[in-house]
Amino acid sequence: PKDKLIWSVRGMLHPDALKQKSFKKKIVLMLLSIFPFVRKIKFHATDEIEQENIEKIFGTAVHIRKALNFPFIYDVADPVEKKSGTIQLLTVALVSPMKNHQLILKTLLQCKGEVIYDIVGAVRDENYWSQCQKLIALMPSNITVRYHGEKKPEELYSFYRNAHLMVLPSKSENFAHAIAEALSSGRPVLTSYHTPWNQLQENYAGINVSTDELDLLKALDFFIDLDQQDFNLFCSGARNYFERHINVTDIQLQYKNLFTE
């Protein structure tokens, strides 16, 4: 066709994403799937899993092309001081159920170490944030939670640089720019298995966990107990892992094919 439409679904067809306001989404997707014009759309998937999610909704006959997201690449930050028994955590994400802030806060109530937890990101769901604030009010004296609101990309680097660990146990992510940014800064990541960033522990880049409090608590305790030497190992492992997974030249070629094919 003369006019072309590219639909980048950005993780919104993931089963966990579809559970949010599911009734409305089911109606819209059902109507879209029966209209002939959907065959003229070129779908942008960021990986094989997202391609499968698109095909589950619209069938295998639709036109799909894969192109990885472009990350914002920061300079490697020197490791900050790390003492066993203390940690500074960071979450950079929209405050919403999909990002699982409540899981982190509930788990922190059980932590024994000295913890500072910084939350950066706009509030997407006010009711959810209200529940988070109630949990924050229950924190014991060894846990400090600080909310910083939304920040510009150029302001985020100082948060990554000063943190020991990025924590984002999302229910689903098609890419997770904040995880990529933390890894590029040389900071390990604690996240779920529902992102493209897996095999973290094997690469000394972080830990993947299931989305339950016990699993998350074990991982947090592991990082709280790290001393400087072991923490430095995870910092270098994080950047090495990022460089093995991100090839800017390949990504540029993928987008060239997406827009010109």
MITIMI-779734 format. One record per residue (C-alpha): residue number from 1; x negated, y, z negated. Coordinates in Angstrom, 1 decimal. Layout:
N
(site NUM; (X; Y; Z))
...
//
This chain:
261
(site 1; (0.0; 0.0; 0.0))
(site 2; (-1.1; 3.6; 0.6))
(site 3; (-0.5; 4.6; -3.1))
(site 4; (-2.1; 2.3; -5.6))
(site 5; (-1.4; 1.9; -9.3))
(site 6; (-3.8; 0.5; -11.9))
(site 7; (-2.4; -0.6; -15.2))
(site 8; (-4.9; -0.9; -18.0))
(site 9; (-3.1; -2.7; -20.8))
(site 10; (-5.8; -2.0; -23.4))
(site 11; (-4.9; -5.0; -25.7))
(site 12; (-1.2; -4.2; -25.9))
(site 13; (-0.2; -7.6; -24.5))
(site 14; (-2.1; -9.5; -27.1))
(site 15; (0.3; -11.7; -29.1))
(site 16; (-0.4; -9.9; -32.4))
(site 17; (0.1; -6.5; -30.7))
(site 18; (3.4; -7.7; -29.3))
(site 19; (4.6; -8.5; -32.8))
(site 20; (4.7; -4.8; -33.6))
(site 21; (8.2; -3.4; -32.7))
(site 22; (8.6; -6.7; -30.8))
(site 23; (12.3; -6.3; -29.9))
(site 24; (11.8; -3.1; -27.8))
(site 25; (8.6; -4.5; -26.2))
(site 26; (10.3; -7.8; -25.2))
(site 27; (13.1; -5.8; -23.4))
(site 28; (10.7; -3.5; -21.6))
(site 29; (8.4; -6.3; -20.5))
(site 30; (11.3; -8.5; -19.4))
(site 31; (12.6; -5.7; -17.2))
(site 32; (9.2; -4.9; -15.8))
(site 33; (8.5; -8.6; -15.0))
(site 34; (11.6; -8.9; -12.7))
(site 35; (11.0; -5.8; -10.6))
(site 36; (9.2; -6.5; -7.3))
(site 37; (7.0; -3.4; -7.7))
(site 38; (5.0; -5.2; -10.4))
(site 39; (3.4; -7.2; -7.5))
(site 40; (1.9; -4.0; -6.2))
(site 41; (0.2; -3.1; -9.5))
(site 42; (-3.5; -3.8; -10.0))
(site 43; (-3.9; -4.9; -13.7))
(site 44; (-7.1; -4.0; -15.5))
(site 45; (-8.2; -6.6; -18.0))
(site 46; (-11.3; -6.1; -20.2))
(site 47; (-12.0; -9.8; -20.5))
(site 48; (-10.7; -13.4; -19.8))
(site 49; (-8.5; -13.4; -22.8))
(site 50; (-6.7; -10.2; -21.7))
(site 51; (-6.3; -11.7; -18.3))
(site 52; (-4.6; -14.7; -19.8))
(site 53; (-2.3; -12.4; -21.8))
(site 54; (-1.3; -10.5; -18.6))
(site 55; (-0.6; -13.8; -16.8))
(site 56; (1.6; -15.1; -19.6))
(site 57; (3.9; -12.1; -19.2))
(site 58; (3.8; -11.4; -15.4))
(site 59; (2.6; -14.7; -13.9))
(site 60; (-0.5; -15.7; -12.1))
(site 61; (0.4; -14.1; -8.8))
(site 62; (-0.3; -10.5; -10.0))
(site 63; (-3.5; -8.7; -9.0))
(site 64; (-5.9; -8.6; -11.9))
(site 65; (-9.5; -7.3; -12.0))
(site 66; (-11.8; -7.5; -15.1))
(site 67; (-14.0; -4.5; -16.2))
(site 68; (-15.5; -4.2; -19.6))
(site 69; (-14.9; -1.0; -21.5))
(site 70; (-17.6; 1.7; -21.5))
(site 71; (-19.0; 2.1; -25.0))
(site 72; (-20.4; 5.3; -26.6))
(site 73; (-24.0; 4.3; -27.2))
(site 74; (-25.7; 6.0; -30.2))
(site 75; (-29.4; 6.1; -31.0))
(site 76; (-30.6; 3.4; -33.4))
(site 77; (-30.5; 4.8; -37.0))
(site 78; (-33.2; 3.9; -39.5))
(site 79; (-31.9; 1.5; -42.2))
(site 80; (-30.6; 3.4; -45.3))
(site 81; (-31.7; 2.4; -48.8))
(site 82; (-30.0; -0.9; -49.8))
(site 83; (-30.1; -2.2; -53.4))
(site 84; (-28.6; -5.6; -54.3))
(site 85; (-25.2; -5.1; -56.0))
(site 86; (-24.3; -1.9; -54.2))
(site 87; (-22.9; -1.1; -50.7))
(site 88; (-21.4; 1.7; -48.6))
(site 89; (-18.7; 0.5; -46.3))
(site 90; (-17.1; 2.2; -43.3))
(site 91; (-14.0; 1.8; -41.2))
(site 92; (-13.5; 3.9; -38.1))
(site 93; (-10.0; 3.2; -36.7))
(site 94; (-6.5; 4.5; -36.4))
(site 95; (-4.7; 3.8; -39.7))
(site 96; (-2.1; 1.2; -38.7))
(site 97; (-1.2; -2.4; -39.5))
(site 98; (-3.2; -3.7; -36.6))
(site 99; (-6.4; -2.5; -38.1))
(site 100; (-5.8; -4.1; -41.4))
(site 101; (-6.8; -1.4; -43.8))
(site 102; (-4.6; -2.9; -46.5))
(site 103; (-6.4; -6.2; -46.3))
(site 104; (-9.7; -4.4; -47.0))
(site 105; (-8.2; -2.4; -49.9))
(site 106; (-6.6; -5.5; -51.5))
(site 107; (-9.9; -7.3; -51.3))
(site 108; (-11.9; -4.4; -52.7))
(site 109; (-9.7; -4.7; -55.9))
(site 110; (-11.5; -8.0; -56.5))
(site 111; (-15.1; -6.8; -55.7))
(site 112; (-17.6; -6.7; -58.6))
(site 113; (-20.3; -4.6; -57.1))
(site 114; (-20.6; -0.8; -56.8))
(site 115; (-18.8; 0.1; -53.6))
(site 116; (-18.2; 3.3; -51.7))
(site 117; (-15.7; 2.9; -48.9))
(site 118; (-15.3; 5.6; -46.2))
(site 119; (-12.2; 5.6; -44.0))
(site 120; (-12.3; 7.6; -40.8))
(site 121; (-9.4; 7.9; -38.3))
(site 122; (-6.1; 9.5; -37.7))
(site 123; (-3.0; 8.1; -39.5))
(site 124; (-0.8; 6.3; -36.9))
(site 125; (1.7; 4.9; -39.3))
(site 126; (2.6; 7.1; -42.3))
(site 127; (4.5; 4.4; -44.2))
(site 128; (1.5; 2.1; -43.9))
(site 129; (-0.8; 4.8; -45.1))
(site 130; (1.4; 5.5; -48.0))
(site 131; (1.1; 1.8; -49.0))
(site 132; (-2.7; 2.1; -48.6))
(site 133; (-2.8; 5.1; -50.9))
(site 134; (-1.0; 3.2; -53.6))
(site 135; (-3.7; 0.5; -53.4))
(site 136; (-6.4; 3.2; -53.5))
(site 137; (-4.9; 4.6; -56.8))
(site 138; (-5.4; 1.1; -58.4))
(site 139; (-9.1; 0.9; -57.6))
(site 140; (-11.4; 0.2; -60.6))
(site 141; (-14.2; 2.5; -61.6))
(site 142; (-16.8; 0.6; -59.5))
(site 143; (-14.9; 1.2; -56.2))
(site 144; (-14.8; 4.7; -54.6))
(site 145; (-12.5; 5.2; -51.5))
(site 146; (-12.8; 8.3; -49.4))
(site 147; (-10.5; 9.3; -46.5))
(site 148; (-12.1; 11.7; -44.0))
(site 149; (-9.3; 12.0; -41.4))
(site 150; (-10.0; 12.0; -37.6))
(site 151; (-13.5; 12.9; -36.4))
(site 152; (-15.0; 13.8; -33.0))
(site 153; (-17.4; 11.3; -31.4))
(site 154; (-20.4; 13.6; -32.1))
(site 155; (-19.4; 13.6; -35.8))
(site 156; (-19.2; 9.9; -36.2))
(site 157; (-22.9; 9.2; -35.9))
(site 158; (-23.6; 10.5; -39.4))
(site 159; (-21.0; 8.1; -40.8))
(site 160; (-22.5; 5.1; -39.0))
(site 161; (-26.0; 6.2; -40.0))
(site 162; (-25.2; 6.5; -43.7))
(site 163; (-23.2; 3.3; -43.9))
(site 164; (-24.5; -0.2; -44.7))
(site 165; (-21.6; -2.1; -43.1))
(site 166; (-18.8; -1.4; -40.6))
(site 167; (-15.6; -3.3; -41.7))
(site 168; (-12.8; -3.8; -39.3))
(site 169; (-10.8; -7.1; -39.7))
(site 170; (-8.3; -6.2; -36.9))
(site 171; (-5.4; -8.4; -36.1))
(site 172; (-6.4; -7.9; -32.4))
(site 173; (-8.8; -5.8; -30.3))
(site 174; (-9.4; -5.9; -26.6))
(site 175; (-12.8; -4.2; -27.1))
(site 176; (-13.0; -2.2; -30.4))
(site 177; (-15.1; 0.9; -29.5))
(site 178; (-16.0; 1.5; -33.2))
(site 179; (-17.5; -1.9; -33.5))
(site 180; (-19.7; -1.3; -30.4))
(site 181; (-20.7; 2.1; -31.8))
(site 182; (-21.7; 0.7; -35.1))
(site 183; (-23.7; -2.1; -33.5))
(site 184; (-25.4; 0.4; -31.2))
(site 185; (-26.4; 2.4; -34.3))
(site 186; (-28.0; -0.6; -35.8))
(site 187; (-25.4; -1.3; -38.4))
(site 188; (-23.9; -4.8; -39.0))
(site 189; (-20.2; -5.4; -38.6))
(site 190; (-17.7; -7.4; -40.6))
(site 191; (-14.7; -8.1; -38.4))
(site 192; (-12.1; -10.8; -37.5))
(site 193; (-12.3; -13.4; -34.8))
(site 194; (-9.7; -11.5; -32.8))
(site 195; (-12.2; -9.2; -31.0))
(site 196; (-14.8; -9.8; -28.2))
(site 197; (-17.5; -9.4; -30.8))
(site 198; (-18.1; -13.0; -32.1))
(site 199; (-21.0; -15.2; -33.2))
(site 200; (-22.1; -12.2; -35.3))
(site 201; (-23.6; -14.2; -38.2))
(site 202; (-25.6; -16.5; -35.9))
(site 203; (-27.2; -13.3; -34.4))
(site 204; (-27.7; -11.6; -37.8))
(site 205; (-25.4; -8.8; -36.5))
(site 206; (-22.6; -9.2; -39.1))
(site 207; (-20.0; -11.8; -40.0))
(site 208; (-16.7; -12.8; -38.4))
(site 209; (-13.9; -13.7; -40.9))
(site 210; (-10.3; -14.9; -40.8))
(site 211; (-7.8; -12.3; -41.9))
(site 212; (-7.3; -13.4; -45.5))
(site 213; (-8.6; -11.9; -48.7))
(site 214; (-10.7; -14.9; -49.8))
(site 215; (-12.7; -15.1; -46.6))
(site 216; (-13.2; -11.3; -46.5))
(site 217; (-14.2; -11.2; -50.2))
(site 218; (-16.9; -13.9; -49.7))
(site 219; (-18.3; -11.9; -46.8))
(site 220; (-18.2; -8.6; -48.7))
(site 221; (-20.0; -10.2; -51.7))
(site 222; (-22.7; -11.5; -49.3))
(site 223; (-23.4; -8.1; -48.0))
(site 224; (-23.2; -6.5; -51.5))
(site 225; (-25.8; -8.9; -52.7))
(site 226; (-28.3; -8.2; -49.9))
(site 227; (-31.6; -6.5; -50.8))
(site 228; (-33.5; -4.1; -48.6))
(site 229; (-35.5; -6.7; -46.7))
(site 230; (-32.4; -8.8; -45.7))
(site 231; (-30.4; -5.7; -44.9))
(site 232; (-33.1; -4.5; -42.5))
(site 233; (-32.9; -7.9; -40.8))
(site 234; (-29.2; -7.4; -40.1))
(site 235; (-29.7; -3.8; -38.9))
(site 236; (-32.2; -4.9; -36.2))
(site 237; (-30.0; -7.9; -35.4))
(site 238; (-27.0; -5.6; -34.8))
(site 239; (-28.7; -3.5; -32.2))
(site 240; (-30.3; -6.6; -30.5))
(site 241; (-26.9; -8.2; -30.3))
(site 242; (-25.4; -5.0; -28.8))
(site 243; (-28.1; -4.8; -26.1))
(site 244; (-27.5; -8.4; -25.1))
(site 245; (-23.8; -7.9; -24.7))
(site 246; (-23.7; -4.5; -23.0))
(site 247; (-25.2; -4.0; -19.5))
(site 248; (-24.3; -0.5; -18.3))
(site 249; (-25.2; -1.3; -14.7))
(site 250; (-22.9; -4.3; -14.6))
(site 251; (-20.0; -2.3; -16.1))
(site 252; (-20.5; 0.4; -13.5))
(site 253; (-20.2; -2.2; -10.7))
(site 254; (-17.1; -3.7; -12.3))
(site 255; (-15.4; -0.3; -12.2))
(site 256; (-16.5; 0.3; -8.7))
(site 257; (-14.8; -2.9; -7.7))
(site 258; (-11.7; -2.0; -9.7))
(site 259; (-11.2; 1.3; -8.0))
(site 260; (-12.3; 0.6; -4.5))
(site 261; (-11.3; -3.0; -3.7))
//
